[in-house]
Amino acid sequence: MDPRIIKELRDAVGAERVSTAAEDLVAYAYDGTWAEQQPDVVIHPQTTADVAAVLRIADAQRVPVVPRGAATGLAGGALPVAGGICLNLARMNRILDICIPDTLAVVQPGVITLDLQKAVEKHGFFYPPDPASVYQCTIGGNVATNAGGPRCLKYGVTGDYVLGLEVVVPGGRVLRLGGRTIKNVSGYNLMGLFIGSEGTLGVVTEVTVRLIPKPAAQMTALAAFPRLADACEAVGNILQAGVVPLVTELMDRATTRAVEDFKHLGLPTDVDALLLVAVDGDADAVTREIAQVAVILERSGAREVRQARSAQESEALWEGRRNLSPAIQRLARNKLGEDITVPRSKIPEMVARLADISRANDLPIIVYGHIGDGNLHPTILCDRRDAAIMRRVEQAAADILEAAVALGGTLSGEHGIGVFKRDHMLRGVDGNALAYMAGVKALFDPHDILNPGKKLPFD
């Protein structure tokens, strides 16, 4: 990058917030994937004014800017494709307001999601979105990807809780969208454009989220199914009975074996699927509902149902799901975790197609996910050092996305498109809609400086 631009950035936000040191560039060259790409400079803004100054300079000088939170993303969204500025928002990490009368919180984008959850729970309130990376991921990143998590079936995704945004767009203009009210139909819903935009339209510098009362109780049941199709049907049976579970998590046989080998929890490894179901709400209602769920699971074909009788027993049942990622990591040198969503009724067929894709490409693929909302995470085990294997991985990933779309599903349920799925957008999104999306991008970012090479299949 031109040293004159570096100087201009230092003059604008302070030399201490701008780094070109080799060790910093390396540290910000990674995310939650195996991809790596160094920026030319890392900037650590602490205020909206800092962000505005950076975007004003970047737009004038046509320098790419990649917004970054905790970089836990799994689609390459927080990495540059051609150098430029890494805009590290992690230092903008203050909870600005928790307003109990209005049941909302106002936070900066670098606030860790779990920290917000803990802060509002002290007041008896609840912020439901819970990505798997909740211990590290940030609210800004959650907004950028419209992040979800296991509780989506009952409580929805990040976008369902965003009331207002402060966003800086290229050129440095600051937009305030939405506000502190639940109802707001004044003008177009510009706020919705930024939720899930993966940092390609603007940089979020403040988020107002709504809160709900914290449920009084939560209980869990774990069911072992000889047939995966029966596990899928069980979720529908639970919903038809009038119970909306907090979570419905599925693990296939290979996933269960990996977790059991890792943690030795006494999980049955001779069944096609384990289904973890939790309910929450009023204490008496939870007791009734978990018993009802257990009966439905048995009637749906479960060979065994373990029903928690206390919060401690519920925690024990969750132990396996919480250790899923490190358990899978032990199976191979590398793994590629996909993120697809299909209609719930199509999950058995999707799993069957995954088995076919595994055989056709001679690659192990294990499956887990949030079965209640049809969100599956097929994970391809591989070794990046072997070029032949990686060519098969690329083909298998394409086959997975194609199968999901063919079954009426989507390319991504919660991880986003980023750079990895960008070339597949033409098969997963209506062509006319993509043309309008390109128009939106051009409106907000005419010089294509914000996270270029991401989200849309064209520059």
GUFI-850578 format. One record per residue (C-alpha): residue in one letter; x, y, z. Coordinates in steps of 0.2 Angstrom, whole numbers, plus 5000, padded with zeros to 4 digits. Layout:
// GUFI-850578
A / X / Y / Z
...
This chain:
// GUFI-850578
M / 5000 / 5000 / 5000
D / 5006 / 5018 / 4996
P / 5015 / 5025 / 5012
R / 5006 / 5041 / 5009
I / 4989 / 5032 / 5012
I / 4996 / 5024 / 5028
K / 5001 / 5041 / 5034
E / 4984 / 5048 / 5030
L / 4976 / 5034 / 5040
R / 4987 / 5037 / 5055
D / 4984 / 5055 / 5054
A / 4965 / 5052 / 5054
V / 4963 / 5039 / 5068
G / 4980 / 5040 / 5078
A / 4996 / 5031 / 5074
E / 4993 / 5019 / 5089
R / 4978 / 5012 / 5080
V / 4986 / 5008 / 5064
S / 4999 / 4994 / 5061
T / 5009 / 4987 / 5047
A / 5020 / 4976 / 5058
A / 5023 / 4959 / 5050
E / 5017 / 4950 / 5066
D / 5000 / 4960 / 5066
L / 4997 / 4956 / 5048
V / 5000 / 4938 / 5051
A / 4989 / 4938 / 5066
Y / 4974 / 4945 / 5056
A / 4977 / 4933 / 5041
Y / 4966 / 4919 / 5048
D / 4948 / 4916 / 5052
G / 4938 / 4900 / 5057
T / 4942 / 4891 / 5041
W / 4959 / 4885 / 5034
A / 4960 / 4900 / 5023
E / 4974 / 4913 / 5025
Q / 4977 / 4930 / 5017
Q / 4986 / 4945 / 5024
P / 4980 / 4963 / 5024
D / 4992 / 4977 / 5020
V / 4987 / 4986 / 5036
V / 4977 / 4983 / 5052
I / 4967 / 4997 / 5059
H / 4959 / 4996 / 5077
P / 4945 / 5009 / 5077
Q / 4937 / 5014 / 5094
T / 4923 / 5025 / 5089
T / 4911 / 5028 / 5075
A / 4921 / 5043 / 5070
D / 4936 / 5032 / 5067
V / 4927 / 5020 / 5056
A / 4920 / 5035 / 5046
A / 4937 / 5042 / 5044
V / 4944 / 5026 / 5037
L / 4930 / 5023 / 5025
R / 4931 / 5041 / 5019
I / 4950 / 5039 / 5015
A / 4948 / 5021 / 5008
D / 4934 / 5026 / 4996
A / 4944 / 5041 / 4990
Q / 4959 / 5031 / 4987
R / 4950 / 5015 / 4981
V / 4957 / 5004 / 4995
P / 4948 / 4988 / 5000
V / 4942 / 4987 / 5017
V / 4937 / 4971 / 5026
P / 4927 / 4973 / 5042
R / 4933 / 4960 / 5056
G / 4926 / 4955 / 5073
A / 4932 / 4939 / 5081
A / 4935 / 4930 / 5064
T / 4926 / 4914 / 5070
G / 4917 / 4914 / 5053
L / 4917 / 4899 / 5042
A / 4915 / 4906 / 5025
G / 4931 / 4917 / 5023
G / 4921 / 4933 / 5025
A / 4933 / 4941 / 5037
L / 4949 / 4939 / 5026
P / 4955 / 4950 / 5012
V / 4956 / 4943 / 4994
A / 4969 / 4956 / 4989
G / 4977 / 4965 / 5003
G / 4969 / 4982 / 5009
I / 4963 / 4987 / 5026
C / 4958 / 4975 / 5040
L / 4946 / 4985 / 5050
N / 4947 / 4976 / 5067
L / 4931 / 4981 / 5077
A / 4935 / 4970 / 5092
R / 4940 / 4986 / 5102
M / 4923 / 4993 / 5100
N / 4916 / 4981 / 5113
R / 4906 / 4991 / 5125
I / 4888 / 4987 / 5131
L / 4881 / 5005 / 5130
D / 4864 / 5003 / 5138
I / 4853 / 4989 / 5145
C / 4836 / 4997 / 5146
I / 4824 / 4985 / 5156
P / 4808 / 4996 / 5154
D / 4810 / 4995 / 5135
T / 4817 / 4977 / 5135
L / 4832 / 4982 / 5124
A / 4851 / 4983 / 5124
V / 4862 / 4994 / 5114
V / 4880 / 4988 / 5110
Q / 4895 / 4991 / 5100
P / 4899 / 4978 / 5087
G / 4914 / 4970 / 5096
V / 4904 / 4964 / 5111
I / 4906 / 4945 / 5113
T / 4888 / 4937 / 5111
L / 4890 / 4927 / 5127
D / 4895 / 4943 / 5137
L / 4879 / 4951 / 5131
Q / 4869 / 4936 / 5136
K / 4877 / 4936 / 5153
A / 4874 / 4954 / 5156
V / 4856 / 4954 / 5152
E / 4852 / 4938 / 5162
K / 4858 / 4948 / 5178
H / 4842 / 4958 / 5175
G / 4831 / 4943 / 5172
F / 4831 / 4944 / 5153
F / 4837 / 4934 / 5138
Y / 4845 / 4937 / 5122
P / 4842 / 4920 / 5112
P / 4853 / 4920 / 5097
D / 4867 / 4907 / 5101
P / 4879 / 4903 / 5087
A / 4891 / 4888 / 5091
S / 4905 / 4901 / 5093
V / 4895 / 4911 / 5106
Y / 4910 / 4911 / 5118
Q / 4920 / 4921 / 5105
C / 4909 / 4928 / 5091
T / 4904 / 4946 / 5091
I / 4887 / 4954 / 5089
G / 4893 / 4964 / 5074
G / 4898 / 4947 / 5066
N / 4882 / 4940 / 5070
V / 4873 / 4954 / 5062
A / 4884 / 4953 / 5047
T / 4880 / 4935 / 5044
N / 4862 / 4935 / 5052
A / 4869 / 4921 / 5063
G / 4858 / 4908 / 5071
G / 4862 / 4893 / 5081
P / 4852 / 4878 / 5090
R / 4839 / 4889 / 5097
C / 4833 / 4895 / 5080
L / 4818 / 4884 / 5079
K / 4809 / 4892 / 5094
Y / 4817 / 4909 / 5095
G / 4823 / 4914 / 5078
V / 4840 / 4921 / 5071
T / 4849 / 4937 / 5075
G / 4839 / 4948 / 5063
D / 4823 / 4944 / 5073
Y / 4831 / 4954 / 5088
V / 4839 / 4969 / 5079
L / 4829 / 4984 / 5082
G / 4841 / 4997 / 5076
L / 4858 / 4999 / 5068
E / 4871 / 5013 / 5066
V / 4881 / 5010 / 5050
V / 4895 / 5018 / 5041
V / 4895 / 5017 / 5022
P / 4909 / 5020 / 5010
G / 4913 / 5039 / 5009
G / 4911 / 5040 / 5028
R / 4892 / 5044 / 5029
V / 4884 / 5038 / 5045
L / 4866 / 5030 / 5044
R / 4855 / 5027 / 5059
L / 4842 / 5014 / 5054
G / 4827 / 5008 / 5065
G / 4828 / 5013 / 5083
R / 4822 / 5008 / 5100
T / 4804 / 5003 / 5096
I / 4797 / 4986 / 5092
K / 4786 / 4994 / 5078
N / 4793 / 5005 / 5065
V / 4787 / 5006 / 5047
S / 4793 / 5023 / 5043
G / 4801 / 5022 / 5026
Y / 4810 / 5007 / 5017
N / 4817 / 4994 / 5028
L / 4835 / 4998 / 5024
M / 4841 / 4990 / 5040
G / 4836 / 4973 / 5033
L / 4848 / 4976 / 5019
F / 4863 / 4976 / 5031
I / 4858 / 4961 / 5041
G / 4866 / 4947 / 5033
S / 4876 / 4958 / 5020
E / 4893 / 4951 / 5027
G / 4901 / 4968 / 5027
T / 4899 / 4971 / 5009
L / 4887 / 4987 / 5011
G / 4893 / 4996 / 5026
V / 4901 / 4994 / 5043
V / 4890 / 4991 / 5058
T / 4896 / 5002 / 5073
E / 4881 / 5001 / 5085
V / 4867 / 4988 / 5087
T / 4851 / 4989 / 5097
V / 4843 / 4972 / 5101
R / 4827 / 4968 / 5109
L / 4827 / 4956 / 5124
I / 4814 / 4944 / 5131
P / 4811 / 4938 / 5149
K / 4822 / 4924 / 5153
P / 4813 / 4907 / 5154
A / 4812 / 4900 / 5172
A / 4817 / 4882 / 5168
Q / 4825 / 4871 / 5154
M / 4825 / 4852 / 5153
T / 4833 / 4840 / 5140
A / 4830 / 4822 / 5133
L / 4842 / 4812 / 5122
A / 4835 / 4799 / 5111
A / 4844 / 4785 / 5101
F / 4836 / 4780 / 5084
P / 4840 / 4765 / 5074
R / 4834 / 4774 / 5059
L / 4838 / 4792 / 5055
A / 4822 / 4795 / 5046
D / 4812 / 4791 / 5062
A / 4823 / 4804 / 5071
C / 4817 / 4817 / 5058
E / 4799 / 4812 / 5059
A / 4800 / 4813 / 5078
V / 4803 / 4832 / 5077
G / 4788 / 4834 / 5066
N / 4778 / 4824 / 5079
I / 4783 / 4835 / 5093
L / 4778 / 4850 / 5084
Q / 4761 / 4843 / 5079
A / 4758 / 4839 / 5098
G / 4759 / 4858 / 5101
V / 4777 / 4858 / 5109
V / 4790 / 4870 / 5101
P / 4807 / 4864 / 5107
L / 4821 / 4875 / 5112
V / 4833 / 4864 / 5102
T / 4832 / 4849 / 5092
E / 4850 / 4843 / 5088
L / 4854 / 4828 / 5077
M / 4871 / 4818 / 5077
D / 4873 / 4804 / 5064
R / 4882 / 4788 / 5068
A / 4899 / 4794 / 5064
T / 4898 / 4810 / 5074
T / 4891 / 4800 / 5089
R / 4906 / 4788 / 5088
A / 4918 / 4802 / 5087
V / 4911 / 4811 / 5102
E / 4910 / 4794 / 5112
D / 4928 / 4790 / 5108
F / 4933 / 4807 / 5113
K / 4924 / 4810 / 5129
H / 4918 / 4792 / 5134
L / 4900 / 4798 / 5139
G / 4892 / 4781 / 5137
L / 4883 / 4786 / 5121
P / 4876 / 4772 / 5110
T / 4886 / 4771 / 5095
D / 4876 / 4757 / 5086
V / 4862 / 4768 / 5080
D / 4860 / 4779 / 5065
A / 4855 / 4795 / 5075
L / 4855 / 4803 / 5091
L / 4842 / 4817 / 5094
L / 4844 / 4830 / 5108
V / 4828 / 4839 / 5112
A / 4827 / 4853 / 5125
V / 4812 / 4863 / 5131
D / 4811 / 4879 / 5141
G / 4798 / 4890 / 5149
D / 4788 / 4890 / 5165
A / 4795 / 4876 / 5177
D / 4779 / 4866 / 5178
A / 4776 / 4867 / 5159
V / 4794 / 4862 / 5156
T / 4791 / 4846 / 5167
R / 4775 / 4842 / 5158
E / 4783 / 4845 / 5141
I / 4799 / 4835 / 5143
A / 4789 / 4820 / 5149
Q / 4777 / 4822 / 5133
V / 4793 / 4824 / 5122
A / 4800 / 4808 / 5129
V / 4784 / 4798 / 5125
I / 4783 / 4805 / 5108
L / 4801 / 4800 / 5105
E / 4798 / 4782 / 5110
R / 4782 / 4781 / 5099
S / 4792 / 4788 / 5085
G / 4805 / 4774 / 5085
A / 4818 / 4778 / 5098
R / 4826 / 4763 / 5105
E / 4831 / 4773 / 5121
V / 4827 / 4789 / 5128
R / 4836 / 4797 / 5142
Q / 4826 / 4811 / 5151
A / 4835 / 4823 / 5162
R / 4827 / 4825 / 5179
S / 4837 / 4841 / 5184
A / 4847 / 4855 / 5177
Q / 4863 / 4845 / 5181
E / 4857 / 4830 / 5171
S / 4852 / 4841 / 5157
E / 4870 / 4848 / 5157
A / 4877 / 4830 / 5156
L / 4866 / 4826 / 5141
W / 4873 / 4842 / 5133
E / 4891 / 4837 / 5136
G / 4892 / 4827 / 5120
R / 4885 / 4841 / 5109
R / 4897 / 4854 / 5116
N / 4912 / 4843 / 5112
L / 4907 / 4839 / 5094
S / 4919 / 4850 / 5086
P / 4935 / 4845 / 5094
A / 4929 / 4827 / 5093
I / 4927 / 4828 / 5074
Q / 4944 / 4837 / 5073
R / 4953 / 4821 / 5080
L / 4946 / 4811 / 5065
A / 4957 / 4819 / 5051
R / 4971 / 4832 / 5049
N / 4958 / 4844 / 5041
K / 4939 / 4846 / 5039
L / 4928 / 4857 / 5029
G / 4911 / 4861 / 5037
E / 4897 / 4864 / 5026
D / 4881 / 4873 / 5030
I / 4865 / 4870 / 5021
T / 4847 / 4871 / 5025
V / 4833 / 4860 / 5017
P / 4814 / 4858 / 5021
R / 4813 / 4847 / 5037
S / 4804 / 4834 / 5027
K / 4819 / 4832 / 5015
I / 4832 / 4829 / 5028
P / 4832 / 4810 / 5026
E / 4834 / 4812 / 5007
M / 4847 / 4824 / 5010
V / 4857 / 4813 / 5021
A / 4855 / 4799 / 5009
R / 4862 / 4810 / 4995
L / 4877 / 4815 / 5007
A / 4881 / 4796 / 5008
D / 4881 / 4795 / 4989
I / 4892 / 4810 / 4988
S / 4904 / 4802 / 5001
R / 4905 / 4786 / 4991
A / 4906 / 4795 / 4974
N / 4921 / 4806 / 4979
D / 4929 / 4793 / 4991
L / 4928 / 4805 / 5006
P / 4921 / 4803 / 5023
I / 4907 / 4815 / 5027
I / 4899 / 4815 / 5044
V / 4883 / 4824 / 5047
Y / 4875 / 4834 / 5062
G / 4865 / 4850 / 5063
H / 4849 / 4859 / 5069
I / 4836 / 4847 / 5063
G / 4821 / 4857 / 5069
D / 4825 / 4871 / 5056
G / 4832 / 4859 / 5043
N / 4850 / 4866 / 5045
L / 4863 / 4853 / 5042
H / 4882 / 4854 / 5044
P / 4889 / 4840 / 5033
T / 4908 / 4839 / 5037
I / 4921 / 4833 / 5024
L / 4936 / 4825 / 5032
C / 4952 / 4828 / 5022
D / 4970 / 4832 / 5022
R / 4975 / 4849 / 5014
R / 4993 / 4842 / 5010
D / 4986 / 4830 / 4997
A / 4981 / 4840 / 4981
A / 4971 / 4825 / 4974
I / 4961 / 4824 / 4990
M / 4957 / 4842 / 4989
R / 4951 / 4841 / 4971
R / 4939 / 4828 / 4977
V / 4934 / 4839 / 4992
E / 4930 / 4854 / 4980
Q / 4919 / 4842 / 4970
A / 4910 / 4835 / 4985
A / 4907 / 4853 / 4992
A / 4899 / 4857 / 4975
D / 4889 / 4841 / 4975
I / 4882 / 4845 / 4992
L / 4876 / 4862 / 4988
E / 4868 / 4856 / 4972
A / 4859 / 4843 / 4981
A / 4853 / 4855 / 4994
V / 4846 / 4867 / 4981
A / 4838 / 4853 / 4971
L / 4828 / 4848 / 4987
G / 4821 / 4865 / 4989
G / 4835 / 4871 / 5001
T / 4848 / 4885 / 5002
L / 4867 / 4887 / 5000
S / 4869 / 4893 / 5018
G / 4858 / 4893 / 5034
E / 4869 / 4903 / 5046
H / 4888 / 4903 / 5040
G / 4885 / 4915 / 5026
I / 4892 / 4915 / 5008
G / 4908 / 4923 / 5010
V / 4921 / 4918 / 4997
F / 4919 / 4899 / 4998
K / 4901 / 4899 / 4991
R / 4902 / 4914 / 4980
D / 4903 / 4905 / 4964
H / 4888 / 4894 / 4968
M / 4876 / 4909 / 4970
L / 4870 / 4908 / 4952
R / 4863 / 4891 / 4956
G / 4855 / 4895 / 4973
V / 4848 / 4912 / 4970
D / 4836 / 4918 / 4957
G / 4845 / 4927 / 4943
N / 4834 / 4942 / 4942
A / 4836 / 4944 / 4961
L / 4855 / 4943 / 4960
A / 4854 / 4958 / 4947
Y / 4844 / 4968 / 4960
M / 4857 / 4963 / 4973
A / 4871 / 4970 / 4962
G / 4861 / 4986 / 4960
V / 4860 / 4988 / 4979
K / 4879 / 4984 / 4981
A / 4883 / 4998 / 4968
L / 4871 / 5010 / 4977
F / 4880 / 5009 / 4994
D / 4897 / 5004 / 4988
P / 4900 / 5011 / 4970
H / 4919 / 5008 / 4970
D / 4917 / 4991 / 4978
I / 4929 / 4994 / 4992
L / 4919 / 4985 / 5006
N / 4924 / 4966 / 5007
P / 4926 / 4964 / 4988
G / 4925 / 4947 / 4981
K / 4913 / 4941 / 4994
K / 4894 / 4937 / 4994
L / 4889 / 4941 / 4976
P / 4896 / 4930 / 4961
F / 4902 / 4945 / 4952
D / 4913 / 4961 / 4955
